Amino acid sequence: MRIATIPLYHVVIPLDYTFWPSWIPGYPRIHDQFTPARSVADGGVEGYAARTMTGPERRGHGDLPGRSLPGANPTDIDRIQSFLEQA
């Protein structure tokens, strides 16, 4: 089994009020955002994951997993995790 595609999505959800997170003082949040990914392997097996990313992180991450991971064995978790940590 090999990974066929990994489409990435970027979701932005407006908040009803301004949120001031204590872990990043001085940076109010007016929306929440995250990037879900759907991994599709040959044979139709699918997997899902998501990561919180700000706009600059998302632009920097780009479509790197979608271009680099097709053809990889989806059960080789250590290799894929190492790749994503380095990316």
PDB file of N, CA, C and O in Angstrom, chain B, residues numbered from 101:
ATOM      1  N   MET B 101       0.853  -1.170   0.000  1.00  0.00           N
ATOM      2  CA  MET B 101       0.000   0.000   0.000  1.00  0.00           C
ATOM      3  C   MET B 101       0.902   1.236   0.000  1.00  0.00           C
ATOM      4  O   MET B 101       1.901   1.286   0.717  1.00  0.00           O
ATOM      5  N   ARG B 102       0.539   2.226  -0.808  1.00  0.00           N
ATOM      6  CA  ARG B 102       1.294   3.468  -0.941  1.00  0.00           C
ATOM      7  C   ARG B 102       0.345   4.665  -0.878  1.00  0.00           C
ATOM      8  O   ARG B 102      -0.821   4.569  -1.262  1.00  0.00           O
ATOM      9  N   ILE B 103       0.859   5.785  -0.390  1.00  0.00           N
ATOM     10  CA  ILE B 103       0.071   7.018  -0.365  1.00  0.00           C
ATOM     11  C   ILE B 103      -0.090   7.508  -1.800  1.00  0.00           C
ATOM     12  O   ILE B 103       0.883   7.616  -2.546  1.00  0.00           O
ATOM     13  N   ALA B 104      -1.320   7.800  -2.171  1.00  0.00           N
ATOM     14  CA  ALA B 104      -1.594   8.285  -3.526  1.00  0.00           C
ATOM     15  C   ALA B 104      -1.650   9.821  -3.551  1.00  0.00           C
ATOM     16  O   ALA B 104      -0.999  10.448  -4.387  1.00  0.00           O
ATOM     17  N   THR B 105      -2.420  10.425  -2.643  1.00  0.00           N
ATOM     18  CA  THR B 105      -2.544  11.884  -2.601  1.00  0.00           C
ATOM     19  C   THR B 105      -2.693  12.359  -1.162  1.00  0.00           C
ATOM     20  O   THR B 105      -3.120  11.610  -0.284  1.00  0.00           O
ATOM     21  N   ILE B 106      -2.334  13.614  -0.943  1.00  0.00           N
ATOM     22  CA  ILE B 106      -2.548  14.258   0.354  1.00  0.00           C
ATOM     23  C   ILE B 106      -3.030  15.683   0.104  1.00  0.00           C
ATOM     24  O   ILE B 106      -2.231  16.620   0.108  1.00  0.00           O
ATOM     25  N   PRO B 107      -4.331  15.848  -0.113  1.00  0.00           N
ATOM     26  CA  PRO B 107      -4.825  17.219  -0.261  1.00  0.00           C
ATOM     27  C   PRO B 107      -4.840  17.931   1.093  1.00  0.00           C
ATOM     28  O   PRO B 107      -5.255  17.356   2.100  1.00  0.00           O
ATOM     29  N   LEU B 108      -4.386  19.179   1.108  1.00  0.00           N
ATOM     30  CA  LEU B 108      -4.404  20.017   2.307  1.00  0.00           C
ATOM     31  C   LEU B 108      -5.479  21.076   2.149  1.00  0.00           C
ATOM     32  O   LEU B 108      -5.737  21.549   1.043  1.00  0.00           O
ATOM     33  N   TYR B 109      -6.093  21.438   3.235  1.00  0.00           N
ATOM     34  CA  TYR B 109      -7.127  22.471   3.253  1.00  0.00           C
ATOM     35  C   TYR B 109      -6.738  23.471   4.323  1.00  0.00           C
ATOM     36  O   TYR B 109      -6.042  23.119   5.275  1.00  0.00           O
ATOM     37  N   HIS B 110      -7.171  24.696   4.183  1.00  0.00           N
ATOM     38  CA  HIS B 110      -6.939  25.691   5.235  1.00  0.00           C
ATOM     39  C   HIS B 110      -8.295  26.244   5.627  1.00  0.00           C
ATOM     40  O   HIS B 110      -9.030  26.766   4.789  1.00  0.00           O
ATOM     41  N   VAL B 111      -8.622  26.126   6.906  1.00  0.00           N
ATOM     42  CA  VAL B 111      -9.935  26.535   7.410  1.00  0.00           C
ATOM     43  C   VAL B 111      -9.752  27.713   8.358  1.00  0.00           C
ATOM     44  O   VAL B 111      -8.927  27.663   9.270  1.00  0.00           O
ATOM     45  N   VAL B 112     -10.523  28.767   8.139  1.00  0.00           N
ATOM     46  CA  VAL B 112     -10.524  29.936   9.010  1.00  0.00           C
ATOM     47  C   VAL B 112     -11.954  30.137   9.493  1.00  0.00           C
ATOM     48  O   VAL B 112     -12.881  30.260   8.692  1.00  0.00           O
ATOM     49  N   ILE B 113     -12.120  30.168  10.812  1.00  0.00           N
ATOM     50  CA  ILE B 113     -13.447  30.328  11.409  1.00  0.00           C
ATOM     51  C   ILE B 113     -13.457  31.629  12.211  1.00  0.00           C
ATOM     52  O   ILE B 113     -12.718  31.750  13.188  1.00  0.00           O
ATOM     53  N   PRO B 114     -14.284  32.607  11.814  1.00  0.00           N
ATOM     54  CA  PRO B 114     -14.350  33.855  12.581  1.00  0.00           C
ATOM     55  C   PRO B 114     -14.902  33.590  13.987  1.00  0.00           C
ATOM     56  O   PRO B 114     -15.823  32.792  14.164  1.00  0.00           O
ATOM     57  N   LEU B 115     -14.330  34.264  14.969  1.00  0.00           N
ATOM     58  CA  LEU B 115     -14.829  34.157  16.340  1.00  0.00           C
ATOM     59  C   LEU B 115     -15.895  35.213  16.584  1.00  0.00           C
ATOM     60  O   LEU B 115     -15.883  36.263  15.942  1.00  0.00           O
ATOM     61  N   ASP B 116     -16.803  34.951  17.493  1.00  0.00           N
ATOM     62  CA  ASP B 116     -17.861  35.908  17.827  1.00  0.00           C
ATOM     63  C   ASP B 116     -17.329  37.093  18.630  1.00  0.00           C
ATOM     64  O   ASP B 116     -17.975  38.139  18.700  1.00  0.00           O
ATOM     65  N   TYR B 117     -16.153  36.930  19.233  1.00  0.00           N
ATOM     66  CA  TYR B 117     -15.568  37.989  20.036  1.00  0.00           C
ATOM     67  C   TYR B 117     -14.041  37.872  19.955  1.00  0.00           C
ATOM     68  O   TYR B 117     -13.516  36.826  19.574  1.00  0.00           O
ATOM     69  N   THR B 118     -13.350  38.926  20.307  1.00  0.00           N
ATOM     70  CA  THR B 118     -11.885  38.903  20.306  1.00  0.00           C
ATOM     71  C   THR B 118     -11.396  38.077  21.486  1.00  0.00           C
ATOM     72  O   THR B 118     -11.860  38.243  22.614  1.00  0.00           O
ATOM     73  N   PHE B 119     -10.461  37.191  21.210  1.00  0.00           N
ATOM     74  CA  PHE B 119      -9.896  36.302  22.221  1.00  0.00           C
ATOM     75  C   PHE B 119      -8.435  36.694  22.439  1.00  0.00           C
ATOM     76  O   PHE B 119      -7.673  36.837  21.483  1.00  0.00           O
ATOM     77  N   TRP B 120      -8.057  36.864  23.695  1.00  0.00           N
ATOM     78  CA  TRP B 120      -6.696  37.253  24.045  1.00  0.00           C
ATOM     79  C   TRP B 120      -5.998  36.064  24.719  1.00  0.00           C
ATOM     80  O   TRP B 120      -6.054  35.940  25.943  1.00  0.00           O
ATOM     81  N   PRO B 121      -5.343  35.189  23.947  1.00  0.00           N
ATOM     82  CA  PRO B 121      -4.723  34.008  24.559  1.00  0.00           C
ATOM     83  C   PRO B 121      -3.563  34.380  25.476  1.00  0.00           C
ATOM     84  O   PRO B 121      -2.745  35.239  25.148  1.00  0.00           O
ATOM     85  N   SER B 122      -3.504  33.720  26.628  1.00  0.00           N
ATOM     86  CA  SER B 122      -2.454  34.011  27.602  1.00  0.00           C
ATOM     87  C   SER B 122      -1.083  33.535  27.122  1.00  0.00           C
ATOM     88  O   SER B 122      -0.063  34.049  27.579  1.00  0.00           O
ATOM     89  N   TRP B 123      -1.041  32.563  26.208  1.00  0.00           N
ATOM     90  CA  TRP B 123       0.239  32.015  25.761  1.00  0.00           C
ATOM     91  C   TRP B 123       0.906  32.867  24.680  1.00  0.00           C
ATOM     92  O   TRP B 123       2.070  32.634  24.354  1.00  0.00           O
ATOM     93  N   ILE B 124       0.199  33.843  24.120  1.00  0.00           N
ATOM     94  CA  ILE B 124       0.823  34.789  23.191  1.00  0.00           C
ATOM     95  C   ILE B 124       0.313  36.195  23.519  1.00  0.00           C
ATOM     96  O   ILE B 124      -0.497  36.750  22.775  1.00  0.00           O
ATOM     97  N   PRO B 125       0.780  36.768  24.622  1.00  0.00           N
ATOM     98  CA  PRO B 125       0.299  38.083  25.057  1.00  0.00           C
ATOM     99  C   PRO B 125       0.493  39.139  23.976  1.00  0.00           C
ATOM    100  O   PRO B 125       1.515  39.175  23.290  1.00  0.00           O
ATOM    101  N   GLY B 126      -0.508  39.991  23.843  1.00  0.00           N
ATOM    102  CA  GLY B 126      -0.422  41.082  22.884  1.00  0.00           C
ATOM    103  C   GLY B 126      -0.888  40.731  21.486  1.00  0.00           C
ATOM    104  O   GLY B 126      -0.851  41.578  20.593  1.00  0.00           O
ATOM    105  N   TYR B 127      -1.329  39.487  21.275  1.00  0.00           N
ATOM    106  CA  TYR B 127      -1.791  39.062  19.956  1.00  0.00           C
ATOM    107  C   TYR B 127      -3.241  38.584  20.042  1.00  0.00           C
ATOM    108  O   TYR B 127      -3.495  37.402  20.276  1.00  0.00           O
ATOM    109  N   PRO B 128      -4.181  39.494  19.855  1.00  0.00           N
ATOM    110  CA  PRO B 128      -5.592  39.096  19.924  1.00  0.00           C
ATOM    111  C   PRO B 128      -5.963  38.182  18.759  1.00  0.00           C
ATOM    112  O   PRO B 128      -5.417  38.300  17.662  1.00  0.00           O
ATOM    113  N   ARG B 129      -6.874  37.295  19.007  1.00  0.00           N
ATOM    114  CA  ARG B 129      -7.365  36.379  17.972  1.00  0.00           C
ATOM    115  C   ARG B 129      -8.796  36.785  17.610  1.00  0.00           C
ATOM    116  O   ARG B 129      -9.653  36.905  18.484  1.00  0.00           O
ATOM    117  N   ILE B 130      -9.041  36.991  16.339  1.00  0.00           N
ATOM    118  CA  ILE B 130     -10.389  37.303  15.877  1.00  0.00           C
ATOM    119  C   ILE B 130     -10.959  36.141  15.067  1.00  0.00           C
ATOM    120  O   ILE B 130     -12.119  36.169  14.655  1.00  0.00           O
ATOM    121  N   HIS B 131     -10.127  35.117  14.843  1.00  0.00           N
ATOM    122  CA  HIS B 131     -10.579  33.920  14.147  1.00  0.00           C
ATOM    123  C   HIS B 131      -9.718  32.735  14.597  1.00  0.00           C
ATOM    124  O   HIS B 131      -8.631  32.920  15.144  1.00  0.00           O
ATOM    125  N   ASP B 132     -10.196  31.568  14.371  1.00  0.00           N
ATOM    126  CA  ASP B 132      -9.436  30.354  14.633  1.00  0.00           C
ATOM    127  C   ASP B 132      -9.113  29.741  13.284  1.00  0.00           C
ATOM    128  O   ASP B 132      -9.912  29.835  12.353  1.00  0.00           O
ATOM    129  N   GLN B 133      -7.954  29.115  13.168  1.00  0.00           N
ATOM    130  CA  GLN B 133      -7.588  28.531  11.881  1.00  0.00           C
ATOM    131  C   GLN B 133      -6.803  27.247  12.094  1.00  0.00           C
ATOM    132  O   GLN B 133      -6.071  27.095  13.071  1.00  0.00           O
ATOM    133  N   PHE B 134      -6.975  26.345  11.168  1.00  0.00           N
ATOM    134  CA  PHE B 134      -6.259  25.083  11.218  1.00  0.00           C
ATOM    135  C   PHE B 134      -6.167  24.511   9.811  1.00  0.00           C
ATOM    136  O   PHE B 134      -6.873  24.948   8.903  1.00  0.00           O
ATOM    137  N   THR B 135      -5.293  23.534   9.641  1.00  0.00           N
ATOM    138  CA  THR B 135      -5.077  22.919   8.339  1.00  0.00           C
ATOM    139  C   THR B 135      -5.313  21.418   8.444  1.00  0.00           C
ATOM    140  O   THR B 135      -4.446  20.683   8.916  1.00  0.00           O
ATOM    141  N   PRO B 136      -6.476  20.965   8.008  1.00  0.00           N
ATOM    142  CA  PRO B 136      -6.699  19.524   7.962  1.00  0.00           C
ATOM    143  C   PRO B 136      -6.102  18.930   6.682  1.00  0.00           C
ATOM    144  O   PRO B 136      -6.041  19.586   5.642  1.00  0.00           O
ATOM    145  N   ALA B 137      -5.675  17.699   6.786  1.00  0.00           N
ATOM    146  CA  ALA B 137      -5.124  16.975   5.641  1.00  0.00           C
ATOM    147  C   ALA B 137      -5.857  15.640   5.527  1.00  0.00           C
ATOM    148  O   ALA B 137      -6.228  15.026   6.528  1.00  0.00           O
ATOM    149  N   ARG B 138      -6.050  15.220   4.313  1.00  0.00           N
ATOM    150  CA  ARG B 138      -6.671  13.922   4.043  1.00  0.00           C
ATOM    151  C   ARG B 138      -5.669  13.105   3.247  1.00  0.00           C
ATOM    152  O   ARG B 138      -5.279  13.493   2.145  1.00  0.00           O
ATOM    153  N   SER B 139      -5.257  11.982   3.798  1.00  0.00           N
ATOM    154  CA  SER B 139      -4.313  11.106   3.121  1.00  0.00           C
ATOM    155  C   SER B 139      -5.092   9.971   2.470  1.00  0.00           C
ATOM    156  O   SER B 139      -5.879   9.290   3.128  1.00  0.00           O
ATOM    157  N   VAL B 140      -4.870   9.774   1.183  1.00  0.00           N
ATOM    158  CA  VAL B 140      -5.558   8.719   0.442  1.00  0.00           C
ATOM    159  C   VAL B 140      -4.506   7.762  -0.109  1.00  0.00           C
ATOM    160  O   VAL B 140      -3.614   8.160  -0.858  1.00  0.00           O
ATOM    161  N   ALA B 141      -4.627   6.498   0.276  1.00  0.00           N
ATOM    162  CA  ALA B 141      -3.696   5.484  -0.216  1.00  0.00           C
ATOM    163  C   ALA B 141      -4.344   4.727  -1.366  1.00  0.00           C
ATOM    164  O   ALA B 141      -5.567   4.701  -1.506  1.00  0.00           O
ATOM    165  N   ASP B 142      -3.496   4.110  -2.188  1.00  0.00           N
ATOM    166  CA  ASP B 142      -4.064   3.275  -3.242  1.00  0.00           C
ATOM    167  C   ASP B 142      -4.894   2.186  -2.567  1.00  0.00           C
ATOM    168  O   ASP B 142      -4.550   1.727  -1.478  1.00  0.00           O
ATOM    169  N   GLY B 143      -5.943   1.789  -3.184  1.00  0.00           N
ATOM    170  CA  GLY B 143      -6.859   0.839  -2.568  1.00  0.00           C
ATOM    171  C   GLY B 143      -7.982   1.525  -1.809  1.00  0.00           C
ATOM    172  O   GLY B 143      -8.872   0.854  -1.287  1.00  0.00           O
ATOM    173  N   GLY B 144      -7.956   2.885  -1.735  1.00  0.00           N
ATOM    174  CA  GLY B 144      -9.067   3.622  -1.134  1.00  0.00           C
ATOM    175  C   GLY B 144      -8.977   3.855   0.359  1.00  0.00           C
ATOM    176  O   GLY B 144      -9.903   4.429   0.932  1.00  0.00           O
ATOM    177  N   VAL B 145      -7.906   3.440   1.018  1.00  0.00           N
ATOM    178  CA  VAL B 145      -7.767   3.676   2.457  1.00  0.00           C
ATOM    179  C   VAL B 145      -7.503   5.163   2.680  1.00  0.00           C
ATOM    180  O   VAL B 145      -6.656   5.754   2.010  1.00  0.00           O
ATOM    181  N   GLU B 146      -8.239   5.775   3.634  1.00  0.00           N
ATOM    182  CA  GLU B 146      -8.087   7.199   3.914  1.00  0.00           C
ATOM    183  C   GLU B 146      -7.702   7.425   5.365  1.00  0.00           C
ATOM    184  O   GLU B 146      -8.067   6.644   6.244  1.00  0.00           O
ATOM    185  N   GLY B 147      -6.965   8.495   5.609  1.00  0.00           N
ATOM    186  CA  GLY B 147      -6.624   8.917   6.956  1.00  0.00           C
ATOM    187  C   GLY B 147      -6.750  10.422   7.053  1.00  0.00           C
ATOM    188  O   GLY B 147      -6.645  11.125   6.047  1.00  0.00           O
ATOM    189  N   TYR B 148      -6.972  10.916   8.245  1.00  0.00           N
ATOM    190  CA  TYR B 148      -7.180  12.344   8.451  1.00  0.00           C
ATOM    191  C   TYR B 148      -6.299  12.843   9.591  1.00  0.00           C
ATOM    192  O   TYR B 148      -6.056  12.120  10.557  1.00  0.00           O
ATOM    193  N   ALA B 149      -5.827  14.070   9.475  1.00  0.00           N
ATOM    194  CA  ALA B 149      -5.058  14.717  10.526  1.00  0.00           C
ATOM    195  C   ALA B 149      -5.271  16.219  10.399  1.00  0.00           C
ATOM    196  O   ALA B 149      -5.733  16.700   9.364  1.00  0.00           O
ATOM    197  N   ALA B 150      -4.938  16.951  11.441  1.00  0.00           N
ATOM    198  CA  ALA B 150      -5.053  18.406  11.389  1.00  0.00           C
ATOM    199  C   ALA B 150      -3.972  19.015  12.245  1.00  0.00           C
ATOM    200  O   ALA B 150      -3.484  18.404  13.196  1.00  0.00           O
ATOM    201  N   ARG B 151      -3.607  20.227  11.891  1.00  0.00           N
ATOM    202  CA  ARG B 151      -2.608  20.967  12.646  1.00  0.00           C
ATOM    203  C   ARG B 151      -3.037  22.422  12.700  1.00  0.00           C
ATOM    204  O   ARG B 151      -3.518  22.978  11.713  1.00  0.00           O
ATOM    205  N   THR B 152      -2.859  23.023  13.849  1.00  0.00           N
ATOM    206  CA  THR B 152      -3.116  24.446  13.972  1.00  0.00           C
ATOM    207  C   THR B 152      -1.968  25.190  13.313  1.00  0.00           C
ATOM    208  O   THR B 152      -0.802  24.947  13.624  1.00  0.00           O
ATOM    209  N   MET B 153      -2.298  26.093  12.406  1.00  0.00           N
ATOM    210  CA  MET B 153      -1.279  26.897  11.735  1.00  0.00           C
ATOM    211  C   MET B 153      -1.788  28.314  11.576  1.00  0.00           C
ATOM    212  O   MET B 153      -2.960  28.536  11.274  1.00  0.00           O
ATOM    213  N   THR B 154      -0.897  29.272  11.781  1.00  0.00           N
ATOM    214  CA  THR B 154      -1.232  30.653  11.468  1.00  0.00           C
ATOM    215  C   THR B 154      -1.012  30.861   9.976  1.00  0.00           C
ATOM    216  O   THR B 154      -0.484  29.979   9.298  1.00  0.00           O
ATOM    217  N   GLY B 155      -1.403  31.993   9.470  1.00  0.00           N
ATOM    218  CA  GLY B 155      -1.228  32.282   8.050  1.00  0.00           C
ATOM    219  C   GLY B 155       0.206  32.121   7.569  1.00  0.00           C
ATOM    220  O   GLY B 155       0.437  31.437   6.572  1.00  0.00           O
ATOM    221  N   PRO B 156       1.198  32.741   8.260  1.00  0.00           N
ATOM    222  CA  PRO B 156       2.586  32.591   7.807  1.00  0.00           C
ATOM    223  C   PRO B 156       3.073  31.139   7.855  1.00  0.00           C
ATOM    224  O   PRO B 156       3.805  30.701   6.967  1.00  0.00           O
ATOM    225  N   GLU B 157       2.669  30.391   8.892  1.00  0.00           N
ATOM    226  CA  GLU B 157       3.062  28.976   8.959  1.00  0.00           C
ATOM    227  C   GLU B 157       2.482  28.215   7.780  1.00  0.00           C
ATOM    228  O   GLU B 157       3.163  27.396   7.163  1.00  0.00           O
ATOM    229  N   ARG B 158       1.235  28.484   7.472  1.00  0.00           N
ATOM    230  CA  ARG B 158       0.562  27.773   6.381  1.00  0.00           C
ATOM    231  C   ARG B 158       1.245  28.090   5.050  1.00  0.00           C
ATOM    232  O   ARG B 158       1.458  27.193   4.234  1.00  0.00           O
ATOM    233  N   ARG B 159       1.584  29.346   4.832  1.00  0.00           N
ATOM    234  CA  ARG B 159       2.260  29.707   3.585  1.00  0.00           C
ATOM    235  C   ARG B 159       3.627  29.039   3.503  1.00  0.00           C
ATOM    236  O   ARG B 159       4.036  28.587   2.433  1.00  0.00           O
ATOM    237  N   GLY B 160       4.337  28.976   4.635  1.00  0.00           N
ATOM    238  CA  GLY B 160       5.644  28.344   4.644  1.00  0.00           C
ATOM    239  C   GLY B 160       5.575  26.837   4.432  1.00  0.00           C
ATOM    240  O   GLY B 160       6.447  26.249   3.792  1.00  0.00           O
ATOM    241  N   HIS B 161       4.536  26.223   4.971  1.00  0.00           N
ATOM    242  CA  HIS B 161       4.354  24.774   4.841  1.00  0.00           C
ATOM    243  C   HIS B 161       3.947  24.419   3.418  1.00  0.00           C
ATOM    244  O   HIS B 161       4.336  23.380   2.884  1.00  0.00           O
ATOM    245  N   GLY B 162       3.161  25.297   2.820  1.00  0.00           N
ATOM    246  CA  GLY B 162       2.737  25.103   1.435  1.00  0.00           C
ATOM    247  C   GLY B 162       2.118  23.748   1.192  1.00  0.00           C
ATOM    248  O   GLY B 162       1.383  23.233   2.034  1.00  0.00           O
ATOM    249  N   ASP B 163       2.409  23.179   0.059  1.00  0.00           N
ATOM    250  CA  ASP B 163       1.862  21.866  -0.273  1.00  0.00           C
ATOM    251  C   ASP B 163       2.953  20.797  -0.200  1.00  0.00           C
ATOM    252  O   ASP B 163       2.885  19.781  -0.892  1.00  0.00           O
ATOM    253  N   LEU B 164       3.964  21.036   0.648  1.00  0.00           N
ATOM    254  CA  LEU B 164       5.100  20.131   0.752  1.00  0.00           C
ATOM    255  C   LEU B 164       4.701  18.673   1.003  1.00  0.00           C
ATOM    256  O   LEU B 164       5.190  17.799   0.287  1.00  0.00           O
ATOM    257  N   PRO B 165       3.833  18.361   1.989  1.00  0.00           N
ATOM    258  CA  PRO B 165       3.464  16.959   2.170  1.00  0.00           C
ATOM    259  C   PRO B 165       2.771  16.369   0.944  1.00  0.00           C
ATOM    260  O   PRO B 165       2.998  15.211   0.595  1.00  0.00           O
ATOM    261  N   GLY B 166       1.930  17.164   0.296  1.00  0.00           N
ATOM    262  CA  GLY B 166       1.210  16.683  -0.878  1.00  0.00           C
ATOM    263  C   GLY B 166       2.112  16.375  -2.056  1.00  0.00           C
ATOM    264  O   GLY B 166       1.777  15.543  -2.899  1.00  0.00           O
ATOM    265  N   ARG B 167       3.266  17.047  -2.119  1.00  0.00           N
ATOM    266  CA  ARG B 167       4.220  16.788  -3.202  1.00  0.00           C
ATOM    267  C   ARG B 167       5.245  15.733  -2.824  1.00  0.00           C
ATOM    268  O   ARG B 167       5.766  15.045  -3.702  1.00  0.00           O
ATOM    269  N   SER B 168       5.548  15.586  -1.530  1.00  0.00           N
ATOM    270  CA  SER B 168       6.662  14.746  -1.110  1.00  0.00           C
ATOM    271  C   SER B 168       6.284  13.358  -0.615  1.00  0.00           C
ATOM    272  O   SER B 168       7.095  12.437  -0.708  1.00  0.00           O
ATOM    273  N   LEU B 169       5.086  13.184  -0.095  1.00  0.00           N
ATOM    274  CA  LEU B 169       4.741  11.909   0.522  1.00  0.00           C
ATOM    275  C   LEU B 169       4.044  10.893  -0.380  1.00  0.00           C
ATOM    276  O   LEU B 169       4.052   9.711  -0.039  1.00  0.00           O
ATOM    277  N   PRO B 170       3.441  11.275  -1.511  1.00  0.00           N
ATOM    278  CA  PRO B 170       2.880  10.238  -2.379  1.00  0.00           C
ATOM    279  C   PRO B 170       3.946   9.211  -2.768  1.00  0.00           C
ATOM    280  O   PRO B 170       5.072   9.556  -3.128  1.00  0.00           O
ATOM    281  N   GLY B 171       3.558   7.966  -2.685  1.00  0.00           N
ATOM    282  CA  GLY B 171       4.471   6.864  -2.952  1.00  0.00           C
ATOM    283  C   GLY B 171       5.040   6.265  -1.681  1.00  0.00           C
ATOM    284  O   GLY B 171       5.581   5.160  -1.711  1.00  0.00           O
ATOM    285  N   ALA B 172       4.928   6.983  -0.545  1.00  0.00           N
ATOM    286  CA  ALA B 172       5.432   6.472   0.726  1.00  0.00           C
ATOM    287  C   ALA B 172       4.476   5.423   1.290  1.00  0.00           C
ATOM    288  O   ALA B 172       3.286   5.412   0.977  1.00  0.00           O
ATOM    289  N   ASN B 173       5.013   4.563   2.110  1.00  0.00           N
ATOM    290  CA  ASN B 173       4.207   3.552   2.794  1.00  0.00           C
ATOM    291  C   ASN B 173       3.521   4.222   3.986  1.00  0.00           C
ATOM    292  O   ASN B 173       4.211   4.707   4.882  1.00  0.00           O
ATOM    293  N   PRO B 174       2.181   4.265   4.027  1.00  0.00           N
ATOM    294  CA  PRO B 174       1.489   4.975   5.105  1.00  0.00           C
ATOM    295  C   PRO B 174       1.653   4.303   6.467  1.00  0.00           C
ATOM    296  O   PRO B 174       1.336   4.910   7.491  1.00  0.00           O
ATOM    297  N   THR B 175       2.141   3.070   6.499  1.00  0.00           N
ATOM    298  CA  THR B 175       2.349   2.415   7.792  1.00  0.00           C
ATOM    299  C   THR B 175       3.752   2.673   8.347  1.00  0.00           C
ATOM    300  O   THR B 175       4.058   2.250   9.462  1.00  0.00           O
ATOM    301  N   ASP B 176       4.606   3.360   7.584  1.00  0.00           N
ATOM    302  CA  ASP B 176       5.951   3.694   8.053  1.00  0.00           C
ATOM    303  C   ASP B 176       5.883   5.017   8.824  1.00  0.00           C
ATOM    304  O   ASP B 176       6.379   6.049   8.372  1.00  0.00           O
ATOM    305  N   ILE B 177       5.262   4.951   9.983  1.00  0.00           N
ATOM    306  CA  ILE B 177       4.969   6.144  10.780  1.00  0.00           C
ATOM    307  C   ILE B 177       6.249   6.895  11.154  1.00  0.00           C
ATOM    308  O   ILE B 177       6.279   8.124  11.083  1.00  0.00           O
ATOM    309  N   ASP B 178       7.298   6.186  11.547  1.00  0.00           N
ATOM    310  CA  ASP B 178       8.538   6.849  11.960  1.00  0.00           C
ATOM    311  C   ASP B 178       9.119   7.691  10.830  1.00  0.00           C
ATOM    312  O   ASP B 178       9.550   8.820  11.067  1.00  0.00           O
ATOM    313  N   ARG B 179       9.140   7.165   9.606  1.00  0.00           N
ATOM    314  CA  ARG B 179       9.680   7.909   8.462  1.00  0.00           C
ATOM    315  C   ARG B 179       8.842   9.137   8.156  1.00  0.00           C
ATOM    316  O   ARG B 179       9.378  10.222   7.930  1.00  0.00           O
ATOM    317  N   ILE B 180       7.528   8.965   8.149  1.00  0.00           N
ATOM    318  CA  ILE B 180       6.639  10.082   7.829  1.00  0.00           C
ATOM    319  C   ILE B 180       6.717  11.145   8.917  1.00  0.00           C
ATOM    320  O   ILE B 180       6.774  12.336   8.610  1.00  0.00           O
ATOM    321  N   GLN B 181       6.720  10.732  10.189  1.00  0.00           N
ATOM    322  CA  GLN B 181       6.815  11.693  11.286  1.00  0.00           C
ATOM    323  C   GLN B 181       8.139  12.454  11.221  1.00  0.00           C
ATOM    324  O   GLN B 181       8.166  13.666  11.434  1.00  0.00           O
ATOM    325  N   SER B 182       9.226  11.759  10.931  1.00  0.00           N
ATOM    326  CA  SER B 182      10.522  12.416  10.808  1.00  0.00           C
ATOM    327  C   SER B 182      10.506  13.448   9.678  1.00  0.00           C
ATOM    328  O   SER B 182      11.022  14.555   9.838  1.00  0.00           O
ATOM    329  N   PHE B 183       9.919  13.087   8.548  1.00  0.00           N
ATOM    330  CA  PHE B 183       9.820  14.014   7.419  1.00  0.00           C
ATOM    331  C   PHE B 183       9.026  15.266   7.815  1.00  0.00           C
ATOM    332  O   PHE B 183       9.449  16.386   7.529  1.00  0.00           O
ATOM    333  N   LEU B 184       7.874  15.074   8.475  1.00  0.00           N
ATOM    334  CA  LEU B 184       7.028  16.210   8.835  1.00  0.00           C
ATOM    335  C   LEU B 184       7.710  17.092   9.872  1.00  0.00           C
ATOM    336  O   LEU B 184       7.569  18.314   9.821  1.00  0.00           O
ATOM    337  N   GLU B 185       8.442  16.504  10.807  1.00  0.00           N
ATOM    338  CA  GLU B 185       9.159  17.313  11.790  1.00  0.00           C
ATOM    339  C   GLU B 185      10.236  18.155  11.128  1.00  0.00           C
ATOM    340  O   GLU B 185      10.446  19.307  11.508  1.00  0.00           O
ATOM    341  N   GLN B 186      10.921  17.588  10.139  1.00  0.00           N
ATOM    342  CA  GLN B 186      11.960  18.338   9.441  1.00  0.00           C
ATOM    343  C   GLN B 186      11.373  19.406   8.530  1.00  0.00           C
ATOM    344  O   GLN B 186      11.970  20.467   8.347  1.00  0.00           O
ATOM    345  N   ALA B 187      10.218  19.134   7.966  1.00  0.00           N
ATOM    346  CA  ALA B 187       9.570  20.103   7.077  1.00  0.00           C
ATOM    347  C   ALA B 187       9.137  21.309   7.862  1.00  0.00           C
ATOM    348  O   ALA B 187       8.570  22.243   7.295  1.00  0.00           O
TER     349      ALA B 187
END
